[in-house]
Structure formats: C-alpha cells, structure tokens
C-alpha cells in the first residue's frame, strides 16, 4: 500500500503544469543526485534531454523545456524567485552554457540538446530521458512524470504502485471504505485520522507550519492574480480576467496585503450571483498566475490548482467569517486524503486520464473538505467527493496550443462551483441511501481513463485544441 502524505498531494511549485513543469524539474534534480551518488557528476562533459509523449507534444506550451533547464541548473521550484526565471533562461540561450547544478559550466544549446520526440514510451505518456556523456560514453536515465509532480523510474511496473517502501502510517488507507472504518473505530473525523497519520512522520509543529505555508502560498496566489492585469504569455493573447472581475466586485479600493484584502471581502454584501463571481474570481486568479510561470500549490496538480483555494476562500470570507487556521488545517488534511485515494485507485495525470483526473479530482477534494467544515459526517464527506467526481467523469484534456489556459483556467472556476454544490447536496443526503460509493466512482474514473482516446489526454491532438485555430485567438 502506498504511503502518501498530505504534503505529497499539496506541493508548492512553479506553473504552468505539475506533470509537464514541476515533474520534469524534479526529475532533473533526481538525475543530478543519481550522478553524484555514482560519482559521475564531476566527469560529465555534455548533457542532452529527450522528451517523449505528452511532454513532447505539449511541452513548449507547458514550459517543459524551461523546467528541465531550471532543474539542471540547480534551482528549487519552491524557493526560486519567479521573477528571475526569464533572465535565467535567456542567459542559457544566449551563452549556450548551462551551469550544471550551479556548480559546473557545460556547453548546452537549447535548440539541439532538448529533443522533442513525438513518440510515446510504453510505461507512461509523460517520459523524459537524461543522457550524460563522459569520455565519449553515454549514461542514460529515464523518468516518468505521472501527475501532481510525482516522478518515478521506469523499472517500476505498476503506475499505481509508485513507492517501493511499505506504508508506515498507523492507519494505512487505500480506499474510502478503509478510511470510514478507521473513523468509526477511532470515533474520529476524517481530518483527525489523517492528522494522526501525519504525526507518525512529522511533528505537529512541522505539520502546522507547512500547512500554513501552503495556505499562505494559495492566498498570495489569489491576491496576486486579482491584482495583476494584462495578457498571459504564450501567444494566445488571453486577457487576465480575474483583475477585471475583481475590480467589478470591489471597485478601485487598494489593499496593502492579502489579509487586509480578506477582511474587506468579508465586509462586502454578497448575494448568490456575487458568490458565483467571487468563487470564479478566486479560481481564475490562481490559474492565471499558474499560466504565467508563477508559484502555486499543486492541488492535486498545477492545472487544477485554483479549485481548492477558491473553495476554501469561499468558506473563510463568504460562508463563515469566524473561520481560522484550525479550519484551514482540517480542510487541507481532508482534501489531501481524498486526493490520495484517487491517486492510489486511478490517476491524477491528465496525460493518463484526461481532465477528469485533474479538475475532477480537485473538485472532489474540495467538496469533501468543505463538507467536513460544514458539519458533515465522514460518510457525507465521501458522498460529497463522489458527487463532485461523478459529474466530471469523461472530461477530456484538450488545451489549445498546449498552453494551460483555454479551457483550463475556466475549468477551475467550474470545478470550484461544482464542489460547493456537491457539498450542499451531500449535507442533505442520507449516506445509507447512496447508490454509488466513492470507491466505485474512483474505479469508474480509472476505467473511463483507460477507454479514453489518447488525443483527448493532454496531447493537443483533439477537441478544442484542433477545433480552434490559434491564429484566430
């Protein structure tokens, strides 16, 4: 059984894609560690990178080449000042030199040393191979980016069993039924069970600090997106909409920081139509930041990073003005656990399962988490997650131009609204009368993913990606 922490499901990184940006970035870091462990790093004369499958087909739009360069340069996606990224890439391009792990300058031509192969490798749709040349001999290592920033090596034979270690959690959970049994046996809520698991590997002080850092990143992302205007990069000339929507909701009032902003929103009269606009505004803001290589939280992926913060923000500033860090903590713990159930039983990679694996999973995570905060029982929490996913089944991934912009940004707004609706439905549902339990919908999602045509799995070879001409955008 996999041992997946909440901090595996909610990672801080740079956009626009967890599988196409953060994953390759982390793969480059792991490869450097491999070379160092084998005592080959100092002997490397040349480096090349081959991208395969979805990484090659939509890699330009997802900045996969940039991510690889930054990873090979030794930059940390959680800490790098995002405003320095363009200058770093430009220096590598102009000098044709890469400072390998920020230690060793080597010749590197981005045009020839990153190869976009349009073929797929058998194991997973997102593959990349690093090659180090040492004294004329090539040393290769292949990695697979399986969604949400998770990276595995090719020798692992089952993509759903990505960890070689045995789960050490006191309450190991793979399915919803197992989670509910622990809740019943221990007489604890879902967030309490998850917290006990986390405490077996981290101190509660560390857990609180990291969850606060995750929320602060989400909040900063929403604040930045709502206060930044202009067009997104990439060539589609997509105008940032969160800024305009925020202006229409709040007017010209200026705020010095995100906390002041939250308090101001809490004091705004909000009716149903404004609720829809605020939630959409929060979600759009996050994914516009993501689309411009900003820092976001994979939740569970970058492409779906806006759903969870938008729903949590809804709870804190619209639904419950007395919300505090304890609520944030419970929300993130529940969301992370629901996401891990989907990862173990299906996939969180759009390249494997279409957008149901990203927006669908994030909506389920948010719906369940909101349900617990709203007083739902553990059974109702899983009903909320099931309802949210049930109404995302079959959702394709067809980004225009390979960019995480159209239809990706709007889909976060839709996923957030569906999550809130799913929560409300679950709170009025008797779990004993539910016909489709969460585990059934997880399995159905995986079967749907396997049946889905490859052109609808983040390849930009079907759907809107070919139905809309980029020249018309």
C-alpha positions, 0 to 999 in steps of 0.5 A, a space after each residue: 500500500 502506498 504511503 502518501 502524505 498530505 504534503 505529497 498531494 499539496 506541493 508548492 511549485 512553479 506553473 504552468 503544469 505539475 506533470 509537464 513543469 514541476 515533474 520534469 524539474 524534479 526529475 532533473 534534480 533526481 538525475 543530478 543526485 543519481 550522478 553524484 551518488 555514482 560519482 559521475 557528476 564531476 566527469 560529465 562533459 555534455 548533457 542532452 534531454 529527450 522528451 517523449 509523449 505528452 511532454 513532447 507534444 505539449 511541452 513548449 506550451 507547458 514550459 517543459 523545456 524551461 523546467 528541465 533547464 531550471 532543474 539542471 541548473 540547480 534551482 528549487 521550484 519552491 524557493 526560486 524567485 519567479 521573477 528571475 526565471 526569464 533572465 535565467 533562461 535567456 542567459 542559457 540561450 544566449 551563452 549556450 552554457 548551462 551551469 550544471 547544478 550551479 556548480 559546473 559550466 557545460 556547453 548546452 544549446 537549447 535548440 539541439 540538446 532538448 529533443 522533442 520526440 513525438 513518440 510515446 514510451 510504453 510505461 507512461 505518456 509523460 517520459 523524459 530521458 537524461 543522457 550524460 556523456 563522459 569520455 565519449 560514453 553515454 549514461 542514460 536515465 529515464 523518468 516518468 512524470 505521472 501527475 501532481 509532480 510525482 516522478 518515478 523510474 521506469 523499472 517500476 511496473 505498476 503506475 499505481 504502485 509508485 513507492 517501493 517502501 511499505 506504508 508506515 502510517 498507523 492507519 494505512 488507507 487505500 480506499 474510502 471504505 478503509 478510511 470510514 472504518 478507521 473513523 468509526 473505530 477511532 470515533 474520529 473525523 476524517 481530518 483527525 485520522 489523517 492528522 494522526 497519520 501525519 504525526 507518525 512522520 512529522 511533528 505537529 509543529 512541522 505539520 502546522 507550519 507547512 500547512 500554513 505555508 501552503 495556505 499562505 502560498 494559495 492566498 498570495 496566489 489569489 491576491 496576486 492574480 486579482 491584482 495583476 492585469 494584462 495578457 498571459 504569455 504564450 501567444 494566445 493573447 488571453 486577457 487576465 480576467 480575474 483583475 477585471 472581475 475583481 475590480 467589478 466586485 470591489 471597485 478601485 479600493 487598494 489593499 496593502 496585503 492579502 489579509 487586509 484584502 480578506 477582511 474587506 471581502 468579508 465586509 462586502 454584501 454578497 448575494 448568490 450571483 456575487 458568490 458565483 463571481 467571487 468563487 470564479 474570481 478566486 479560481 481564475 486568479 490562481 490559474 492565471 498566475 499558474 499560466 504565467 510561470 508563477 508559484 502555486 500549490 499543486 492541488 492535486 496538480 498545477 492545472 487544477 490548482 485554483 479549485 481548492 483555494 477558491 473553495 476554501 476562500 469561499 468558506 473563510 470570507 463568504 460562508 463563515 467569517 469566524 473561520 481560522 487556521 484550525 479550519 484551514 488545517 482540517 480542510 487541507 488534511 481532508 482534501 489531501 486524503 481524498 486526493 490520495 485515494 484517487 491517486 492510489 485507485 486511478 490517476 491524477 495525470 491528465 496525460 493518463 486520464 484526461 481532465 477528469 483526473 485533474 479538475 475532477 479530482 480537485 473538485 472532489 477534494 474540495 467538496 469533501 473538505 468543505 463538507 467536513 467544515 460544514 458539519 458533515 459526517 465522514 460518510 457525507 464527506 465521501 458522498 460529497 467527493 463522489 458527487 463532485 467526481 461523478 459529474 466530471 467523469 469523461 472530461 477530456 484534456 484538450 488545451 489549445 496550443 498546449 498552453 494551460 489556459 483555454 479551457 483550463 483556467 475556466 475549468 477551475 472556476 467550474 470545478 470550484 462551483 461544482 464542489 460547493 454544490 456537491 457539498 450542499 447536496 451531500 449535507 442533505 443526503 442520507 449516506 445509507 441511501 447512496 447508490 454509488 460509493 466513492 470507491 466505485 466512482 474512483 474505479 469508474 474514473 480509472 476505467 473511463 481513463 483507460 477507454 479514453 482516446 489518447 488525443 483527448 489526454 493532454 496531447 493537443 491532438 483533439 477537441 478544442 485544441 484542433 477545433 480552434 485555430 490559434 491564429 484566430 485567438 
